[in-house]
Amino acid sequence: MNRRQLLRASVAFSAAAALPRLAAAGAPSDSAFGPSSVRELARALAAKSFEPADEKLPDALKDLNYDQYRSIRFLPEHALWRNEKLPFQAQFFHRGFFYKNRVDLFEVSNGRAVPIQYRRSDFSFGEGLGQWPDADLGFAGFRIHAPINRPDYFDEVCVFLGASYFRAVAKGETYGLSARGLAIDTGEASGEEFPVFKAFWLEKPAPNATSIVIHALLDSKSAAAGYRFTIRPGESTVFDVEMSLYPRVDLAHGGLAPMTSMFFFGPNDRKDFDDFRPAVHDSDGLAIFNGKGEQLWRPLNNPRDLQVSTFSDLNPRGFGLMQREKKYFAYQDLESRFERRPSLWVEPIGDWGEGAVVLFEIPTREEIHDNIAAFWRPKQPLTAKNEHNLTYRLHWGPDAPKSDALARFTRTGIGNRGDDSKLFVLELMGDKLKGIDPKSIKGVVSAEKSEITNIVTEPNPETGGWRLSFQCSIKNKAPIELRAVLVQNDTPISEVWTYRWTP
């Protein structure tokens, strides 16, 4: 766990006594479990009124501070399936601090779901904690371990902790950005609603399994949902996600396949930051492969004011928050190692229809905050009293899952050029640029409400790629939408760079 995990406020949930299969409702010691069990629970839950959150904890756990909570650690030797020498293990998080809401966990084996009971003996506790009854407190969340970097060690692969947040890593990576189960009313004046995962079912893996299946039940004031995650760790860690959503009310501002990240500053946005590091971010851009076959790259920004960007589309092929810069010297942070943070790519399965990829960029003065959000928003509201099914694949890893021949923008640099213009310097890399006649390449740049001058394209011998630079007039001091692409004989040989410059 890192600082941002612990600084995310937990959103509590109801104990849902009306659901007979939840341990919190006094369920029998085990019950039948099938592929549709969680979906049926979600449908039944959505048909009932949402109940207020229940955060009941013993007095000794109610007001833990950061250090006290950090002192509570799960004992690895007590991990689920450890003694059975299976290819996956599970460890659990204690409740307390920001994570007061109870999460019920179940183990699924041979068609039966058995509650995983809380035991104090599974944890070590630091000094200064009070005493509390040895009761079944449930859990705050869990993490999955598997041999991902070497065959003799079980690395932490993914974690589900706090509201509907979850994160994962691939081989050689450290935690960075997060995914979420569902976003509701993000950026709305009425305030955002945070759904929560209230129960999980962990399927016991086979002895030679390369994947693990986890089911989750989500609840919120406006909706309930059931999820099935099939998780495959590796060079890229892949989640196959099957979601069944049951809104209690029409969701006009629902966000599907949502993700959140942090962008503090980078070469395009660092004039207000006095910091020894050249850049600080978990993600440096939003990539989109739209239904028209166009590939877009939008560098992220830490704006002065909230910025919302909408990329309308029909049946998107993919989108994600990416960490393209993978060199240590771009960050020079020996502790955070931003160059090892994963990218997260959403691959839709099937047609998603009309909608938009929505990007939120929120001002922040500290790197501990996730100030970037992106998700798919359907054009039509997600209607109440109906079932909405969505299937997609999450790729956590060094890049999007499929390489493409088009050159990519790898760096966006911005600087002053007098009082009334900005100089933009864009770096590109890709096989498409190798051995090409420089006279056949040109940069095509356009801007709304501004004048573009001094467009220059040239090889960069230091990187082996190309550089595209131009000046943009900023006399009006108003936001400017920019667009650039590299073409050869009027045929695009790069993805499309898009950017919003704000004064």
NUNUVO-800072 format. One line per field, with one value per residue (C-alpha): residue number from 1; residue in one letter; chain; z, x, y. Coordinates in Angstrom, 2 decimals. Layout:
N
lodo NUM, ...
lumba a, ...
dose A, ...
up Z, ...
east X, ...
north Y, ...
***
This chain:
503
lodo 1, 2, 3, 4, 5, 6, 7, 8, 9, 10, 11, 12, 13, 14, 15, 16, 17, 18, 19, 20, 21, 22, 23, 24, 25, 26, 27, 28, 29, 30, 31, 32, 33, 34, 35, 36, 37, 38, 39, 40, 41, 42, 43, 44, 45, 46, 47, 48, 49, 50, 51, 52, 53, 54, 55, 56, 57, 58, 59, 60, 61, 62, 63, 64, 65, 66, 67, 68, 69, 70, 71, 72, 73, 74, 75, 76, 77, 78, 79, 80, 81, 82, 83, 84, 85, 86, 87, 88, 89, 90, 91, 92, 93, 94, 95, 96, 97, 98, 99, 100, 101, 102, 103, 104, 105, 106, 107, 108, 109, 110, 111, 112, 113, 114, 115, 116, 117, 118, 119, 120, 121, 122, 123, 124, 125, 126, 127, 128, 129, 130, 131, 132, 133, 134, 135, 136, 137, 138, 139, 140, 141, 142, 143, 144, 145, 146, 147, 148, 149, 150, 151, 152, 153, 154, 155, 156, 157, 158, 159, 160, 161, 162, 163, 164, 165, 166, 167, 168, 169, 170, 171, 172, 173, 174, 175, 176, 177, 178, 179, 180, 181, 182, 183, 184, 185, 186, 187, 188, 189, 190, 191, 192, 193, 194, 195, 196, 197, 198, 199, 200, 201, 202, 203, 204, 205, 206, 207, 208, 209, 210, 211, 212, 213, 214, 215, 216, 217, 218, 219, 220, 221, 222, 223, 224, 225, 226, 227, 228, 229, 230, 231, 232, 233, 234, 235, 236, 237, 238, 239, 240, 241, 242, 243, 244, 245, 246, 247, 248, 249, 250, 251, 252, 253, 254, 255, 256, 257, 258, 259, 260, 261, 262, 263, 264, 265, 266, 267, 268, 269, 270, 271, 272, 273, 274, 275, 276, 277, 278, 279, 280, 281, 282, 283, 284, 285, 286, 287, 288, 289, 290, 291, 292, 293, 294, 295, 296, 297, 298, 299, 300, 301, 302, 303, 304, 305, 306, 307, 308, 309, 310, 311, 312, 313, 314, 315, 316, 317, 318, 319, 320, 321, 322, 323, 324, 325, 326, 327, 328, 329, 330, 331, 332, 333, 334, 335, 336, 337, 338, 339, 340, 341, 342, 343, 344, 345, 346, 347, 348, 349, 350, 351, 352, 353, 354, 355, 356, 357, 358, 359, 360, 361, 362, 363, 364, 365, 366, 367, 368, 369, 370, 371, 372, 373, 374, 375, 376, 377, 378, 379, 380, 381, 382, 383, 384, 385, 386, 387, 388, 389, 390, 391, 392, 393, 394, 395, 396, 397, 398, 399, 400, 401, 402, 403, 404, 405, 406, 407, 408, 409, 410, 411, 412, 413, 414, 415, 416, 417, 418, 419, 420, 421, 422, 423, 424, 425, 426, 427, 428, 429, 430, 431, 432, 433, 434, 435, 436, 437, 438, 439, 440, 441, 442, 443, 444, 445, 446, 447, 448, 449, 450, 451, 452, 453, 454, 455, 456, 457, 458, 459, 460, 461, 462, 463, 464, 465, 466, 467, 468, 469, 470, 471, 472, 473, 474, 475, 476, 477, 478, 479, 480, 481, 482, 483, 484, 485, 486, 487, 488, 489, 490, 491, 492, 493, 494, 495, 496, 497, 498, 499, 500, 501, 502, 503
lumba m, n, r, r, q, l, l, r, a, s, v, a, f, s, a, a, a, a, l, p, r, l, a, a, a, g, a, p, s, d, s, a, f, g, p, s, s, v, r, e, l, a, r, a, l, a, a, k, s, f, e, p, a, d, e, k, l, p, d, a, l, k, d, l, n, y, d, q, y, r, s, i, r, f, l, p, e, h, a, l, w, r, n, e, k, l, p, f, q, a, q, f, f, h, r, g, f, f, y, k, n, r, v, d, l, f, e, v, s, n, g, r, a, v, p, i, q, y, r, r, s, d, f, s, f, g, e, g, l, g, q, w, p, d, a, d, l, g, f, a, g, f, r, i, h, a, p, i, n, r, p, d, y, f, d, e, v, c, v, f, l, g, a, s, y, f, r, a, v, a, k, g, e, t, y, g, l, s, a, r, g, l, a, i, d, t, g, e, a, s, g, e, e, f, p, v, f, k, a, f, w, l, e, k, p, a, p, n, a, t, s, i, v, i, h, a, l, l, d, s, k, s, a, a, a, g, y, r, f, t, i, r, p, g, e, s, t, v, f, d, v, e, m, s, l, y, p, r, v, d, l, a, h, g, g, l, a, p, m, t, s, m, f, f, f, g, p, n, d, r, k, d, f, d, d, f, r, p, a, v, h, d, s, d, g, l, a, i, f, n, g, k, g, e, q, l, w, r, p, l, n, n, p, r, d, l, q, v, s, t, f, s, d, l, n, p, r, g, f, g, l, m, q, r, e, k, k, y, f, a, y, q, d, l, e, s, r, f, e, r, r, p, s, l, w, v, e, p, i, g, d, w, g, e, g, a, v, v, l, f, e, i, p, t, r, e, e, i, h, d, n, i, a, a, f, w, r, p, k, q, p, l, t, a, k, n, e, h, n, l, t, y, r, l, h, w, g, p, d, a, p, k, s, d, a, l, a, r, f, t, r, t, g, i, g, n, r, g, d, d, s, k, l, f, v, l, e, l, m, g, d, k, l, k, g, i, d, p, k, s, i, k, g, v, v, s, a, e, k, s, e, i, t, n, i, v, t, e, p, n, p, e, t, g, g, w, r, l, s, f, q, c, s, i, k, n, k, a, p, i, e, l, r, a, v, l, v, q, n, d, t, p, i, s, e, v, w, t, y, r, w, t, p
dose A, A, A, A, A, A, A, A, A, A, A, A, A, A, A, A, A, A, A, A, A, A, A, A, A, A, A, A, A, A, A, A, A, A, A, A, A, A, A, A, A, A, A, A, A, A, A, A, A, A, A, A, A, A, A, A, A, A, A, A, A, A, A, A, A, A, A, A, A, A, A, A, A, A, A, A, A, A, A, A, A, A, A, A, A, A, A, A, A, A, A, A, A, A, A, A, A, A, A, A, A, A, A, A, A, A, A, A, A, A, A, A, A, A, A, A, A, A, A, A, A, A, A, A, A, A, A, A, A, A, A, A, A, A, A, A, A, A, A, A, A, A, A, A, A, A, A, A, A, A, A, A, A, A, A, A, A, A, A, A, A, A, A, A, A, A, A, A, A, A, A, A, A, A, A, A, A, A, A, A, A, A, A, A, A, A, A, A, A, A, A, A, A, A, A, A, A, A, A, A, A, A, A, A, A, A, A, A, A, A, A, A, A, A, A, A, A, A, A, A, A, A, A, A, A, A, A, A, A, A, A, A, A, A, A, A, A, A, A, A, A, A, A, A, A, A, A, A, A, A, A, A, A, A, A, A, A, A, A, A, A, A, A, A, A, A, A, A, A, A, A, A, A, A, A, A, A, A, A, A, A, A, A, A, A, A, A, A, A, A, A, A, A, A, A, A, A, A, A, A, A, A, A, A, A, A, A, A, A, A, A, A, A, A, A, A, A, A, A, A, A, A, A, A, A, A, A, A, A, A, A, A, A, A, A, A, A, A, A, A, A, A, A, A, A, A, A, A, A, A, A, A, A, A, A, A, A, A, A, A, A, A, A, A, A, A, A, A, A, A, A, A, A, A, A, A, A, A, A, A, A, A, A, A, A, A, A, A, A, A, A, A, A, A, A, A, A, A, A, A, A, A, A, A, A, A, A, A, A, A, A, A, A, A, A, A, A, A, A, A, A, A, A, A, A, A, A, A, A, A, A, A, A, A, A, A, A, A, A, A, A, A, A, A, A, A, A, A, A, A, A, A, A, A, A, A, A, A, A, A, A, A, A, A, A, A, A, A, A, A, A, A, A, A, A, A, A, A, A, A, A, A, A, A, A, A, A, A, A, A, A, A, A, A, A, A, A, A, A, A, A, A, A
up 0.00, -0.73, 0.38, -2.14, -1.27, 2.34, 1.57, -0.52, 1.56, 1.99, 1.08, 3.39, 2.36, 3.80, 5.46, 3.23, 5.73, 3.08, 0.98, 2.29, 0.76, 2.49, 5.70, 7.23, 6.95, 8.95, 5.97, 6.43, 6.57, 2.84, -0.12, -3.77, -6.15, -9.93, -12.81, -12.36, -8.54, -8.14, -11.05, -9.36, -6.07, -7.83, -9.54, -6.23, -4.48, -7.09, -6.60, -2.96, -1.53, -0.84, 2.85, 4.70, 5.19, 8.18, 9.46, 12.86, 14.40, 17.94, 19.68, 19.46, 15.64, 14.97, 14.97, 13.91, 12.47, 9.50, 11.51, 13.64, 10.60, 8.89, 11.91, 11.25, 8.81, 7.44, 8.12, 4.76, 6.19, 6.73, 3.10, 1.56, -0.42, 0.72, 2.32, -0.73, -3.01, -5.51, -8.16, -6.49, -2.90, -1.25, 1.65, 3.43, 4.64, 8.13, 8.66, 10.16, 9.30, 6.04, 5.42, 7.89, 5.63, 5.91, 2.89, 3.01, 1.34, 0.19, -1.16, -4.04, -4.59, -6.16, -6.71, -3.09, -1.56, 1.98, 4.00, 4.79, 8.48, 10.06, 12.56, 14.70, 14.56, 10.83, 11.59, 13.51, 15.41, 16.38, 19.79, 21.03, 19.75, 22.18, 22.71, 21.06, 21.19, 19.00, 16.73, 12.99, 11.71, 8.04, 5.93, 4.15, 0.97, -0.32, -2.65, -4.94, -5.10, -7.81, -9.14, -11.71, -11.62, -10.67, -10.13, -6.44, -5.08, -4.88, -5.89, -5.24, -8.55, -7.80, -4.91, -4.29, -1.54, -0.97, -2.64, -6.04, -6.68, -7.79, -9.17, -10.82, -12.07, -14.75, -14.59, -13.39, -12.49, -9.36, -8.55, -10.25, -11.59, -10.51, -12.18, -10.70, -10.98, -11.86, -11.89, -11.20, -11.57, -11.87, -12.13, -11.52, -9.32, -7.18, -6.19, -7.22, -5.99, -5.11, -5.52, -3.40, -3.73, -0.71, -1.27, -3.27, -4.20, -4.86, -6.96, -5.79, -8.61, -10.05, -9.33, -12.79, -13.34, -15.14, -14.21, -11.23, -11.23, -8.81, -8.57, -7.01, -5.86, -6.16, -4.51, -4.53, -3.99, -7.73, -8.89, -8.09, -10.28, -10.50, -11.90, -12.99, -13.26, -14.90, -14.03, -15.92, -14.62, -16.90, -19.11, -19.23, -16.59, -18.20, -16.59, -18.56, -17.09, -17.38, -15.84, -15.31, -14.16, -12.59, -12.09, -9.47, -11.30, -14.80, -14.95, -17.28, -16.09, -15.64, -16.39, -17.59, -17.42, -15.35, -14.34, -12.21, -12.19, -11.12, -13.24, -11.21, -13.78, -16.86, -19.67, -20.99, -17.62, -14.96, -14.74, -11.33, -9.72, -7.86, -7.83, -8.43, -10.62, -14.32, -14.18, -11.68, -12.96, -13.00, -16.52, -19.17, -21.71, -22.86, -25.92, -27.99, -30.90, -32.12, -34.18, -37.34, -37.08, -35.97, -33.22, -30.88, -28.27, -25.69, -23.27, -19.73, -17.89, -14.33, -15.06, -13.08, -13.35, -13.88, -17.51, -19.11, -22.59, -24.54, -27.45, -29.15, -30.82, -32.17, -31.12, -29.81, -30.33, -27.17, -24.84, -21.84, -19.57, -20.58, -19.06, -22.24, -20.74, -19.41, -18.77, -15.23, -16.24, -17.21, -13.49, -11.42, -8.44, -6.70, -4.35, -6.55, -9.75, -12.03, -15.02, -13.65, -13.39, -15.66, -18.43, -18.44, -21.73, -22.09, -24.94, -25.59, -26.40, -28.81, -29.95, -27.34, -29.56, -29.41, -26.59, -25.67, -23.89, -21.20, -19.63, -16.38, -15.43, -11.91, -10.43, -7.64, -5.65, -4.26, -5.95, -3.45, -5.22, -8.16, -10.29, -13.61, -14.51, -17.77, -18.74, -21.41, -21.17, -23.31, -25.29, -23.92, -20.15, -18.45, -17.70, -14.40, -13.92, -16.78, -17.12, -18.88, -19.77, -20.69, -21.48, -21.79, -21.24, -19.08, -20.03, -17.25, -18.64, -20.35, -23.35, -25.25, -26.21, -29.97, -31.56, -34.71, -37.64, -37.02, -35.31, -31.76, -29.91, -26.97, -25.51, -25.49, -24.51, -24.21, -23.62, -24.05, -27.33, -26.48, -24.72, -27.26, -28.42, -27.21, -28.68, -28.90, -29.41, -30.07, -30.25, -32.26, -32.47, -34.62, -37.32, -39.85, -39.52, -40.22, -43.55, -44.79, -47.14, -45.00, -47.98, -48.12, -44.52, -43.21, -40.10, -40.37, -37.42, -36.80, -33.95, -33.03, -32.41, -32.92, -35.57, -36.16, -37.54, -38.03, -38.48, -38.62, -39.03, -38.75, -37.77, -34.19, -34.32, -30.52, -30.29, -33.71, -34.19, -35.48, -34.03, -34.93, -33.62, -34.16, -32.61, -31.49, -30.95, -27.51, -27.78, -26.71, -23.55, -24.17, -24.25, -27.57, -29.06, -31.03, -33.41, -35.16, -37.33, -39.37, -43.01, -45.93, -49.30, -47.56, -45.96, -42.14, -40.76, -37.12, -34.66, -34.13, -31.31, -29.65, -26.87, -25.02, -24.07, -21.33, -20.12
east 0.00, 1.21, 0.20, -2.57, -4.19, -4.38, -5.50, -8.48, -11.58, -13.53, -17.21, -19.35, -22.07, -25.17, -25.01, -27.92, -29.65, -32.25, -29.74, -29.72, -26.39, -24.33, -22.60, -23.62, -27.23, -26.65, -26.25, -25.71, -22.12, -22.13, -24.50, -24.76, -22.90, -23.17, -22.24, -25.39, -25.42, -23.95, -25.96, -29.13, -28.05, -27.44, -30.83, -32.57, -30.59, -31.55, -35.23, -35.00, -34.45, -30.85, -30.04, -27.85, -24.22, -23.20, -19.67, -19.99, -16.61, -15.36, -14.27, -10.60, -10.78, -12.98, -10.38, -7.11, -4.54, -2.30, 0.54, -1.78, -3.51, -0.18, 0.88, -1.90, -0.50, -1.79, 0.53, 1.69, 1.99, -1.80, -2.61, -5.54, -4.37, -0.74, -0.54, -2.11, 0.73, -1.71, -0.57, -2.49, -2.80, -5.05, -4.27, -6.77, -6.96, -8.16, -10.90, -10.06, -8.73, -10.47, -11.57, -14.41, -16.97, -17.34, -16.58, -17.69, -15.46, -16.29, -14.28, -15.92, -15.06, -16.99, -20.07, -20.30, -19.58, -18.16, -17.69, -14.10, -14.16, -12.23, -9.64, -7.48, -4.75, -4.30, -2.94, -0.11, -0.88, 1.39, 1.68, -0.81, -3.96, -6.79, -8.61, -11.82, -13.96, -12.86, -15.92, -16.36, -15.49, -15.34, -12.61, -11.76, -10.56, -8.01, -5.06, -4.03, -0.46, 1.16, 4.67, 4.88, 8.55, 10.19, 8.81, 9.77, 8.12, 4.46, 4.32, 1.32, -0.56, -3.76, -5.64, -9.31, -9.54, -11.77, -15.14, -15.01, -11.29, -8.88, -5.34, -2.97, 0.59, 2.39, 5.85, 8.48, 6.00, 4.85, 1.35, 0.17, -3.26, -6.53, -9.63, -13.13, -16.27, -18.57, -18.54, -21.71, -22.10, -18.38, -17.85, -21.50, -22.41, -24.57, -21.48, -20.12, -21.65, -19.18, -20.45, -18.79, -17.91, -19.64, -18.88, -16.45, -16.40, -12.91, -12.92, -10.34, -7.80, -6.80, -3.23, -1.97, -4.22, -2.85, -5.88, -8.12, -11.82, -13.29, -16.95, -18.00, -21.28, -21.50, -24.06, -24.85, -27.75, -28.46, -27.54, -26.41, -24.20, -22.57, -19.07, -17.00, -13.24, -10.97, -7.41, -4.31, -0.97, 2.05, 4.08, 0.76, -1.83, -5.25, -8.69, -11.65, -14.59, -18.26, -20.60, -24.38, -25.73, -29.16, -29.90, -32.43, -32.81, -31.95, -28.19, -27.63, -24.05, -22.82, -19.19, -18.32, -14.87, -13.65, -10.05, -8.28, -4.68, -2.31, -0.64, 1.25, 3.59, 5.62, 7.56, 4.32, 3.27, 5.89, 6.24, 4.48, 6.46, 9.72, 10.87, 14.16, 12.39, 11.72, 8.27, 5.86, 2.93, 1.41, 0.07, 1.19, -1.63, -4.99, -4.87, -7.98, -8.49, -11.89, -14.54, -13.41, -9.98, -8.35, -5.74, -5.59, -3.07, -3.97, -1.15, -2.43, -2.34, -2.65, -4.89, -5.64, -9.37, -11.31, -11.11, -13.54, -12.85, -15.34, -14.33, -17.55, -17.48, -19.40, -18.24, -14.77, -11.95, -10.08, -8.93, -6.68, -4.52, -0.96, 2.48, 4.58, 7.69, 9.68, 13.12, 14.34, 16.02, 12.63, 11.67, 14.85, 12.83, 14.49, 11.55, 8.47, 9.95, 7.33, 8.97, 7.68, 4.04, 1.64, -0.56, -4.21, -5.97, -9.68, -10.55, -14.32, -15.76, -18.65, -20.29, -20.74, -22.86, -22.85, -21.19, -17.97, -14.69, -14.74, -11.55, -11.50, -8.38, -8.64, -6.28, -4.03, -1.14, 0.00, 1.04, -0.87, -4.18, -5.64, -6.66, -7.27, -10.36, -11.45, -14.33, -16.89, -20.23, -23.09, -25.05, -28.36, -28.98, -28.66, -32.34, -33.78, -35.44, -33.41, -30.34, -27.33, -24.56, -21.03, -17.98, -14.46, -10.83, -8.40, -4.73, -2.34, 1.18, 3.89, 1.74, -1.48, -1.82, -1.34, 1.51, 0.75, 2.78, 1.86, 4.49, 3.70, 4.11, 6.44, 6.99, 5.18, 7.28, 5.88, 7.68, 7.25, 8.15, 7.69, 4.67, 2.07, 2.96, 3.89, 6.46, 5.34, 8.00, 6.68, 8.84, 7.81, 9.10, 8.19, 9.33, 7.29, 9.84, 12.94, 14.74, 12.22, 12.98, 12.84, 11.56, 8.43, 7.36, 5.50, 3.60, -0.03, -1.11, -4.43, -5.86, -9.19, -9.18, -5.43, -2.73, -0.08, 3.32, 6.86, 5.94, 9.19, 9.68, 13.13, 14.87, 16.11, 19.49, 19.62, 16.42, 16.28, 12.84, 11.48, 10.62, 7.64, 7.66, 5.44, 4.41, 0.88, -0.48, -2.03, -2.98, -6.58, -5.62, -8.47, -8.37, -7.10, -7.81, -4.80, -4.37, -1.24, -0.27, 2.77, 2.03, 4.00, 2.66, -0.62, -0.95, -0.83, 2.18, 1.56, -1.28, -3.16, -1.90, -4.64, -4.16, -6.01, -3.79, -5.28, -3.83
north 0.00, 3.52, 6.98, 7.49, 4.18, 5.24, 8.78, 7.72, 8.18, 5.00, 5.03, 2.92, 0.49, -1.16, -4.57, -5.66, -7.95, -8.79, -10.76, -14.33, -15.34, -12.66, -13.64, -10.32, -11.49, -14.65, -16.97, -20.70, -21.90, -22.46, -22.12, -23.11, -20.83, -20.67, -18.36, -16.24, -16.06, -12.57, -11.22, -12.45, -10.86, -7.53, -7.65, -8.36, -5.64, -3.02, -3.86, -2.73, 0.73, 1.63, 1.39, 3.90, 2.99, 0.89, 1.55, -0.08, -0.84, -1.43, 1.78, 0.81, 0.79, 3.82, 6.58, 5.00, 7.38, 6.64, 5.08, 2.96, 1.54, 0.89, -1.15, -3.69, -6.24, -9.48, -12.41, -13.83, -17.34, -17.27, -16.45, -18.28, -21.37, -20.95, -24.38, -26.02, -24.84, -23.35, -20.80, -17.95, -16.73, -14.15, -11.82, -9.57, -5.97, -5.08, -2.52, 0.88, 4.35, 5.38, 1.79, 1.41, -0.24, -3.98, -6.18, -9.82, -12.42, -15.94, -18.85, -20.72, -24.37, -27.27, -25.13, -23.96, -20.54, -20.58, -17.36, -16.42, -15.62, -12.76, -14.00, -11.73, -14.34, -13.65, -10.16, -8.58, -5.37, -2.51, -0.94, 1.61, -0.10, -0.72, -3.99, -5.16, -8.32, -11.20, -10.89, -11.39, -7.88, -8.77, -7.17, -3.92, -5.66, -8.12, -8.61, -11.45, -12.77, -14.91, -15.65, -12.87, -11.78, -15.07, -18.59, -18.90, -15.73, -14.68, -11.01, -8.79, -8.72, -6.79, -5.22, -4.39, -1.78, 1.25, 1.99, 0.24, 0.90, -1.80, -1.79, -4.22, -4.51, -6.49, -8.03, -5.56, -2.83, -0.98, 0.27, 3.45, 4.31, 2.67, 1.29, 1.48, -0.58, 2.32, 6.13, 8.15, 11.93, 12.64, 16.39, 17.24, 20.20, 17.92, 15.94, 12.57, 9.33, 6.58, 3.01, 0.33, -3.33, -4.87, -8.56, -10.72, -14.40, -15.83, -18.99, -21.51, -21.94, -25.30, -26.51, -25.49, -22.47, -19.39, -17.26, -16.63, -15.71, -13.17, -12.15, -8.84, -7.28, -3.49, -1.24, 2.46, 4.82, 4.86, 1.35, -2.18, -4.38, -7.78, -8.38, -11.34, -10.70, -13.26, -12.19, -13.38, -12.00, -11.75, -9.42, -7.58, -8.40, -8.83, -8.58, -9.92, -8.01, -9.02, -6.45, -6.54, -3.16, -2.56, 1.16, 2.19, 5.51, 6.68, 7.32, 10.25, 10.72, 7.17, 6.33, 2.81, 1.20, 4.17, 4.79, 7.41, 8.56, 11.33, 14.01, 16.60, 18.13, 17.27, 18.99, 20.49, 21.91, 22.70, 26.47, 26.61, 23.79, 24.22, 20.59, 18.78, 16.19, 16.83, 15.20, 13.65, 11.59, 8.10, 8.68, 11.14, 10.93, 9.62, 7.37, 6.61, 4.22, 5.37, 3.65, 5.45, 3.85, 7.13, 7.02, 10.01, 11.06, 13.70, 14.68, 15.26, 18.55, 19.88, 22.87, 26.01, 25.19, 21.98, 20.85, 18.38, 16.99, 14.88, 12.64, 11.53, 8.13, 5.17, 1.70, 2.63, 0.14, 1.13, 3.87, 4.24, 6.35, 5.60, 6.04, 6.23, 7.79, 4.82, 6.33, 6.94, 10.22, 11.66, 11.56, 11.01, 9.79, 6.84, 6.32, 6.62, 5.10, 6.59, 4.91, 1.58, 2.62, 0.68, 1.94, 0.84, 0.11, -0.67, -3.02, -3.12, -6.54, -6.13, -2.89, -0.18, 2.08, 5.86, 7.75, 9.45, 8.98, 11.66, 13.05, 15.04, 17.04, 18.44, 21.06, 19.78, 21.22, 17.86, 14.64, 12.48, 13.18, 11.32, 14.31, 12.55, 10.52, 8.90, 6.62, 5.76, 7.57, 6.18, 8.76, 7.52, 7.33, 3.96, 3.45, 2.28, -1.10, -2.59, -4.80, -3.29, -5.72, -4.70, -6.80, -5.44, -6.31, -4.33, -4.47, -3.38, -3.17, -1.17, -0.21, -0.78, -4.45, -4.02, -2.12, -0.14, 1.06, 4.69, 6.83, 7.93, 11.18, 10.53, 14.00, 17.33, 20.34, 23.86, 27.14, 30.88, 32.56, 36.18, 37.60, 36.58, 33.08, 29.62, 27.25, 23.62, 20.94, 17.43, 14.31, 11.26, 7.69, 4.71, 2.32, 4.30, 7.12, 5.05, 5.42, 7.96, 10.86, 14.04, 16.00, 13.86, 14.58, 17.57, 18.48, 19.50, 21.66, 23.40, 25.45, 26.94, 30.71, 31.01, 31.40, 28.72, 29.74, 28.37, 24.69, 22.70, 18.94, 17.43, 14.18, 13.98, 12.19, 11.87, 9.81, 8.21, 9.75, 13.03, 16.42, 18.58, 22.15, 25.19, 28.48, 29.27, 32.77, 33.31, 36.97, 36.38, 34.47, 32.03, 28.21, 26.87, 23.44, 22.18, 19.28, 17.97, 15.02, 14.01, 13.15, 11.75, 12.85, 13.74, 10.29, 10.23, 8.37, 9.29, 9.22, 12.49, 14.73, 16.78, 19.32, 22.05, 24.95, 27.11, 30.42
***
